Amino acid sequence: MLHIVLFNPEIPQNTGNIGRLCAITESRLHLIHPLGFTITDKHLKRSGMDYWHSLDVHHHQDWEAFEASAATPKRLWLLTTKAAQAYWDVEFADGDGLIFGSEGHGVPDWLHEKLAEQRLTIPHRNKTLRSLNLSTSVGIVAYEALRQLR
């Protein structure tokens, strides 16, 4: 199983799209609170459509609760624009977790430090542009991991 971990997501449409991806790929979605929306937000439901009932979703009050959970992934990879290693240079394994930070803030420095050896990036050519949309990024990396796991 692949785990998708969203650290304090802010935009309900992104989370809904990611939830839909997780439901279709039978990946587990972890939402680390606080969220920038309520889980009943109409935009979340609209983008997740009727897939939300098929989703294996776990809510965690904070990072510590996530780490203490029995559902925590075996190994973690932090996706960030601040990494040098590309996601395609990693050999993913069953039970891996892909961590994505919030749309506006990414993840805090302490998490970058904690996962310094497990940071990956999605390479891009135009260095004047910051990053891809969150749900696009999740889709790119999740499907590479799933390709490797097939």
Contacts in CASP RR format, 6 or more apart in sequence:
PFRMAT RR
TARGET T0000
AUTHOR 0000-0000-0000
METHOD contacts of the structure
MODEL  1
MLHIVLFNPEIPQNTGNIGRLCAITESRLHLIHPLGFTITDKHLKRSGMD
YWHSLDVHHHQDWEAFEASAATPKRLWLLTTKAAQAYWDVEFADGDGLIF
GSEGHGVPDWLHEKLAEQRLTIPHRNKTLRSLNLSTSVGIVAYEALRQLR
1 26 0 8 1.000
1 27 0 8 1.000
1 28 0 8 1.000
1 94 0 8 1.000
1 95 0 8 1.000
2 25 0 8 1.000
2 27 0 8 1.000
2 28 0 8 1.000
2 92 0 8 1.000
2 94 0 8 1.000
2 95 0 8 1.000
2 96 0 8 1.000
2 97 0 8 1.000
2 98 0 8 1.000
2 142 0 8 1.000
2 145 0 8 1.000
2 146 0 8 1.000
2 149 0 8 1.000
3 27 0 8 1.000
3 28 0 8 1.000
3 29 0 8 1.000
3 30 0 8 1.000
3 73 0 8 1.000
3 95 0 8 1.000
3 96 0 8 1.000
3 97 0 8 1.000
3 98 0 8 1.000
4 18 0 8 1.000
4 19 0 8 1.000
4 21 0 8 1.000
4 22 0 8 1.000
4 27 0 8 1.000
4 28 0 8 1.000
4 29 0 8 1.000
4 30 0 8 1.000
4 97 0 8 1.000
4 98 0 8 1.000
4 100 0 8 1.000
4 138 0 8 1.000
4 142 0 8 1.000
5 30 0 8 1.000
5 32 0 8 1.000
5 66 0 8 1.000
5 73 0 8 1.000
5 76 0 8 1.000
5 97 0 8 1.000
5 98 0 8 1.000
5 99 0 8 1.000
5 100 0 8 1.000
6 15 0 8 1.000
6 18 0 8 1.000
6 29 0 8 1.000
6 30 0 8 1.000
6 31 0 8 1.000
6 32 0 8 1.000
6 100 0 8 1.000
6 101 0 8 1.000
6 102 0 8 1.000
6 134 0 8 1.000
7 32 0 8 1.000
7 63 0 8 1.000
7 99 0 8 1.000
7 100 0 8 1.000
7 101 0 8 1.000
7 102 0 8 1.000
7 106 0 8 1.000
7 107 0 8 1.000
7 111 0 8 1.000
8 32 0 8 1.000
8 33 0 8 1.000
8 34 0 8 1.000
8 35 0 8 1.000
8 36 0 8 1.000
8 101 0 8 1.000
8 102 0 8 1.000
8 105 0 8 1.000
9 15 0 8 1.000
9 18 0 8 1.000
9 31 0 8 1.000
9 35 0 8 1.000
9 36 0 8 1.000
9 37 0 8 1.000
9 100 0 8 1.000
9 101 0 8 1.000
9 102 0 8 1.000
9 103 0 8 1.000
9 134 0 8 1.000
10 35 0 8 1.000
10 36 0 8 1.000
10 37 0 8 1.000
10 102 0 8 1.000
10 103 0 8 1.000
10 104 0 8 1.000
11 36 0 8 1.000
11 37 0 8 1.000
11 103 0 8 1.000
11 134 0 8 1.000
12 36 0 8 1.000
12 37 0 8 1.000
12 41 0 8 1.000
12 43 0 8 1.000
12 44 0 8 1.000
12 47 0 8 1.000
13 43 0 8 1.000
13 44 0 8 1.000
13 46 0 8 1.000
13 47 0 8 1.000
13 135 0 8 1.000
14 47 0 8 1.000
14 103 0 8 1.000
14 133 0 8 1.000
14 134 0 8 1.000
14 135 0 8 1.000
15 31 0 8 1.000
15 35 0 8 1.000
15 37 0 8 1.000
15 44 0 8 1.000
15 47 0 8 1.000
16 44 0 8 1.000
16 45 0 8 1.000
16 47 0 8 1.000
16 48 0 8 1.000
16 52 0 8 1.000
16 135 0 8 1.000
17 47 0 8 1.000
17 48 0 8 1.000
17 135 0 8 1.000
18 29 0 8 1.000
18 134 0 8 1.000
18 135 0 8 1.000
18 138 0 8 1.000
18 139 0 8 1.000
19 29 0 8 1.000
19 48 0 8 1.000
19 51 0 8 1.000
19 52 0 8 1.000
19 55 0 8 1.000
19 57 0 8 1.000
20 47 0 8 1.000
20 48 0 8 1.000
20 49 0 8 1.000
20 51 0 8 1.000
21 27 0 8 1.000
21 135 0 8 1.000
21 138 0 8 1.000
21 139 0 8 1.000
21 142 0 8 1.000
22 28 0 8 1.000
22 29 0 8 1.000
22 55 0 8 1.000
22 56 0 8 1.000
22 57 0 8 1.000
23 51 0 8 1.000
23 52 0 8 1.000
23 54 0 8 1.000
23 55 0 8 1.000
23 56 0 8 1.000
24 51 0 8 1.000
25 142 0 8 1.000
25 143 0 8 1.000
25 146 0 8 1.000
26 56 0 8 1.000
27 56 0 8 1.000
27 142 0 8 1.000
27 146 0 8 1.000
28 56 0 8 1.000
28 57 0 8 1.000
28 58 0 8 1.000
28 71 0 8 1.000
29 55 0 8 1.000
29 56 0 8 1.000
29 57 0 8 1.000
29 58 0 8 1.000
30 57 0 8 1.000
30 58 0 8 1.000
30 60 0 8 1.000
30 66 0 8 1.000
30 71 0 8 1.000
30 73 0 8 1.000
31 57 0 8 1.000
31 58 0 8 1.000
31 59 0 8 1.000
31 60 0 8 1.000
32 60 0 8 1.000
32 62 0 8 1.000
32 63 0 8 1.000
32 66 0 8 1.000
33 59 0 8 1.000
33 60 0 8 1.000
33 61 0 8 1.000
33 62 0 8 1.000
37 43 0 8 1.000
37 44 0 8 1.000
39 59 0 8 1.000
44 52 0 8 1.000
45 52 0 8 1.000
58 69 0 8 1.000
58 71 0 8 1.000
60 66 0 8 1.000
60 69 0 8 1.000
63 111 0 8 1.000
66 72 0 8 1.000
73 95 0 8 1.000
73 96 0 8 1.000
73 97 0 8 1.000
74 93 0 8 1.000
74 94 0 8 1.000
74 95 0 8 1.000
74 96 0 8 1.000
74 97 0 8 1.000
75 93 0 8 1.000
75 95 0 8 1.000
75 96 0 8 1.000
75 97 0 8 1.000
75 118 0 8 1.000
76 96 0 8 1.000
76 97 0 8 1.000
76 99 0 8 1.000
76 115 0 8 1.000
76 118 0 8 1.000
77 87 0 8 1.000
77 90 0 8 1.000
77 92 0 8 1.000
77 96 0 8 1.000
77 97 0 8 1.000
77 98 0 8 1.000
77 99 0 8 1.000
77 115 0 8 1.000
77 118 0 8 1.000
77 119 0 8 1.000
77 120 0 8 1.000
78 99 0 8 1.000
78 107 0 8 1.000
78 111 0 8 1.000
78 112 0 8 1.000
78 115 0 8 1.000
78 118 0 8 1.000
78 119 0 8 1.000
78 120 0 8 1.000
79 87 0 8 1.000
79 98 0 8 1.000
79 99 0 8 1.000
79 100 0 8 1.000
79 101 0 8 1.000
79 119 0 8 1.000
79 120 0 8 1.000
79 121 0 8 1.000
79 122 0 8 1.000
79 137 0 8 1.000
79 141 0 8 1.000
80 101 0 8 1.000
80 106 0 8 1.000
80 107 0 8 1.000
80 112 0 8 1.000
80 119 0 8 1.000
80 120 0 8 1.000
80 121 0 8 1.000
81 121 0 8 1.000
81 130 0 8 1.000
81 131 0 8 1.000
82 112 0 8 1.000
82 119 0 8 1.000
82 121 0 8 1.000
83 119 0 8 1.000
83 120 0 8 1.000
83 121 0 8 1.000
84 119 0 8 1.000
84 121 0 8 1.000
85 119 0 8 1.000
85 120 0 8 1.000
85 121 0 8 1.000
86 120 0 8 1.000
86 121 0 8 1.000
86 122 0 8 1.000
86 123 0 8 1.000
87 120 0 8 1.000
87 121 0 8 1.000
87 122 0 8 1.000
87 140 0 8 1.000
87 141 0 8 1.000
87 144 0 8 1.000
88 144 0 8 1.000
90 120 0 8 1.000
91 148 0 8 1.000
92 144 0 8 1.000
92 145 0 8 1.000
92 148 0 8 1.000
92 149 0 8 1.000
93 149 0 8 1.000
94 149 0 8 1.000
96 145 0 8 1.000
98 138 0 8 1.000
98 141 0 8 1.000
98 142 0 8 1.000
98 145 0 8 1.000
99 107 0 8 1.000
99 111 0 8 1.000
99 115 0 8 1.000
100 134 0 8 1.000
100 137 0 8 1.000
100 138 0 8 1.000
101 107 0 8 1.000
101 134 0 8 1.000
103 134 0 8 1.000
112 119 0 8 1.000
120 141 0 8 1.000
122 131 0 8 1.000
122 132 0 8 1.000
122 137 0 8 1.000
122 140 0 8 1.000
122 141 0 8 1.000
124 131 0 8 1.000
124 132 0 8 1.000
131 137 0 8 1.000
132 140 0 8 1.000
END
